[in-house]
């Protein structure tokens, strides 16, 4: 398949390629153009993880501490005795399914909790992301044993950022990064009914600003002579996670 054919076959809205900090290829289709905000979906998780790693690198967040020590509201949940590192690396042992093809999977209860829309009559479940996190229980495995792709970990990490920094994940990203790298447009998060940013998938931005963000990471957190992100945070991400734990997850295609 040619590059040109792949653009159509993959229903691509837009693509931008940087080389040495300069745009060398840029293409849009459908309703997207260079000034249109687009949902980043689960790429948002990478932003959330980065924010947490900034706080770790700066000594504000200890990745060895159990979650309940920082967020007491999680004391009765599966997250209580998981460490910050286990949440960031998604090696928590959670009784939670993200199988979108299963109508009974917990991800749908989670989505309902995070919806900003009015709840249906008789609804008695959680009404926000953080309220839902308090209901998640453990499975029969041990924290740290195996990787499992579960978006609730990213929202728990968003809560860690908010509790440690004293501002929401959206405000932290705006204050520490987005306002400092010459972005062309604002970005935004989708939120739940009480205004909590969706740290697991709610980020929206234009493609050129996402490219700026990528360039910032490539430059080890430096921008025009200023160290916007501690280089140690990016070094930690580059080292990756536990390959043995990932292998146990059973993602054969990966």
C-alpha positions in Angstrom: 0.0 0.0 0.0 1.3 3.5 -0.8 1.5 6.3 1.7 -1.2 8.1 -0.1 -3.6 5.1 -0.1 -2.9 4.5 3.6 -4.2 7.9 4.5 -7.6 7.0 3.1 -7.6 3.4 4.2 -7.0 4.4 7.8 -9.6 7.1 7.8 -6.9 9.6 8.8 -8.1 13.0 9.9 -4.7 14.6 9.8 -1.0 13.8 10.0 2.0 16.0 10.6 5.7 15.0 10.3 8.5 17.0 11.9 12.2 16.7 11.0 14.7 18.6 13.1 12.0 20.9 14.4 10.5 21.8 11.1 7.3 20.7 9.4 8.2 18.6 6.4 4.7 17.0 5.8 1.2 18.1 6.8 -2.1 16.8 5.5 -5.7 17.1 6.7 -9.1 15.7 5.6 -12.7 15.8 6.5 -13.6 18.5 9.0 -10.0 18.8 10.3 -7.6 21.6 9.3 -4.6 23.2 10.9 -6.7 25.2 13.3 -9.2 22.5 14.4 -9.0 20.9 17.8 -9.0 17.1 17.7 -9.5 14.5 20.4 -6.3 12.9 21.5 -8.2 10.0 23.1 -5.9 7.6 24.9 -2.8 9.6 24.0 -4.0 11.7 26.9 -2.7 8.9 29.2 0.8 9.8 28.1 0.3 13.4 29.1 -1.0 12.3 32.5 1.9 10.0 33.1 4.3 12.7 32.1 2.7 15.1 34.6 3.1 12.5 37.4 6.7 11.9 36.4 7.4 15.6 36.6 6.2 15.6 40.2 8.3 12.5 41.0 11.4 14.0 39.4 10.9 17.2 41.5 10.5 15.2 44.7 6.9 16.2 45.3 5.6 12.7 44.7 7.1 9.4 46.0 6.4 6.6 43.6 7.0 3.9 46.3 4.2 5.2 48.5 0.8 3.4 48.6 -2.0 5.3 46.9 -4.2 5.5 50.1 -1.4 7.4 51.9 -1.8 10.2 49.4 -5.5 9.9 48.5 -7.3 8.5 51.7 -10.6 8.4 49.7 -9.2 5.3 48.0 -8.7 3.4 51.2 -11.6 1.0 50.6 -10.7 0.4 46.9 -8.3 -1.8 45.0 -5.9 1.2 44.6 -5.4 1.5 48.4 -2.3 -0.7 48.7 -1.0 -0.2 45.1 2.0 2.0 44.9 2.2 5.2 42.8 4.6 3.4 40.4 2.2 0.4 40.0 -0.6 2.8 39.0 1.7 4.7 36.6 2.9 1.5 35.0 -0.6 -0.1 34.9 0.4 -3.2 36.9 -2.4 -2.9 39.4 -4.5 -5.9 40.1 -8.0 -4.6 39.4 -11.3 -6.4 39.0 -12.1 -4.3 36.0 -12.6 -5.1 32.3 -12.0 -2.8 29.4 -13.5 -5.1 26.9 -15.6 -2.8 24.8 -17.3 -5.7 23.1 -18.7 -6.9 26.4 -21.9 -4.9 27.4 -21.4 -5.9 31.0 -17.8 -4.8 31.2 -16.9 -2.4 34.0 -15.7 0.2 31.5 -19.4 1.0 30.7 -20.2 1.7 34.4 -17.0 3.9 34.4 -18.1 5.7 31.3 -21.6 6.4 32.8 -20.0 7.7 36.0 -17.8 10.1 33.9 -20.5 11.4 31.7 -21.4 15.1 32.1 -25.0 14.4 31.0 -27.9 14.1 33.5 -28.2 10.5 34.9 -31.3 8.5 33.9 -34.1 8.3 36.4 -33.4 5.9 39.2 -29.6 5.9 38.7 -27.8 5.3 42.0 -24.2 4.7 40.8 -21.1 6.9 41.0 -21.5 10.3 39.4 -17.8 11.3 38.7 -14.5 9.7 37.8 -13.1 10.0 41.3 -16.3 8.6 42.8 -16.1 5.6 40.5 -12.4 4.9 41.4 -13.4 4.4 45.0 -15.6 1.5 44.0 -13.0 -0.5 42.1 -12.0 -3.8 43.8 -9.0 -6.1 43.5 -8.9 -9.3 41.5 -7.1 -12.4 42.7 -3.7 -11.3 41.4 -1.0 -9.2 43.2 -0.2 -5.6 42.4 2.9 -5.3 40.3 2.7 -8.8 38.8 1.3 -8.2 35.4 0.5 -5.2 33.1 -3.1 -4.6 32.2 -4.4 -1.8 30.0 -7.0 -0.2 32.2 -7.9 3.5 31.8 -8.9 3.8 35.4 -5.2 3.8 36.3 -4.8 7.0 34.3 -7.6 8.7 36.1 -6.1 7.6 39.4 -2.9 9.2 38.2 -4.8 12.3 37.3 -6.1 12.4 40.9 -2.5 12.0 42.2 -1.4 15.0 40.1 -4.3 17.1 41.4 -3.8 16.1 45.0 0.0 16.6 44.9 0.0 19.8 42.8 -3.1 21.4 44.3 -4.6 22.1 40.9 -6.4 19.9 38.4 -4.5 17.9 35.8 -5.7 20.4 33.1 -4.5 23.4 35.1 -1.2 21.7 35.8 -0.6 20.9 32.1 -1.6 24.5 31.2 0.6 26.2 33.8 3.7 24.0 33.4 3.8 23.1 29.7 1.1 24.3 27.3 1.5 28.1 28.1 5.3 27.9 27.7 5.9 26.3 24.3 4.4 28.8 21.9 1.2 26.9 21.2 -1.0 28.4 18.5 -4.3 27.5 20.2 -5.8 26.6 23.5 -6.3 23.0 24.4 -9.1 21.4 26.5 -10.2 18.4 28.4 -13.6 16.8 28.4 -14.9 16.7 32.0 -17.4 14.8 34.2 -20.5 16.2 35.8 -18.5 18.0 38.5 -15.8 19.3 36.2 -13.1 16.7 36.7 -10.8 16.5 33.6 -10.8 13.1 31.9 -7.2 12.2 32.5 -7.6 8.9 30.7 -8.7 10.1 27.3 -10.2 13.6 27.3 -7.5 15.9 25.9 -8.1 17.9 22.7 -5.6 20.1 20.7 -4.6 21.1 17.2 -2.1 18.9 15.4 0.6 21.6 15.2 0.6 22.0 19.0 0.8 18.3 19.5 3.9 18.4 17.3 5.3 21.1 19.5 4.7 18.9 22.5 6.5 16.0 20.8 9.4 18.3 20.0 9.6 19.3 23.6 10.0 15.7 24.7 12.6 15.1 21.9 14.6 18.0 23.3 14.6 16.4 26.8 12.1 19.0 28.1 14.0 22.1 27.0 12.4 24.9 25.0 14.2 28.0 23.8 16.8 27.7 26.5 14.4 27.0 29.4 14.0 23.6 31.1 10.2 23.2 31.0 10.2 19.6 32.0 12.9 18.0 34.2 15.1 15.8 32.0 14.9 13.1 34.7 11.2 12.7 34.1 11.8 12.0 30.4 14.7 9.7 31.1 12.4 7.7 33.4 9.8 7.3 30.6 12.4 6.4 28.0 13.6 3.5 30.2 10.1 1.9 29.8 8.3 -0.5 32.1 8.8 -4.1 33.2 9.0 -6.2 30.1 8.3 -9.4 32.1 5.1 -7.9 33.5 4.0 -6.8 30.1 4.6 -10.3 28.7 2.3 -11.8 31.3 -0.5 -9.5 30.0 -1.0 -11.8 27.0 -1.1 -9.2 24.3 0.0 -11.6 21.6 -0.2 -9.1 18.8 2.2 -6.8 20.6 
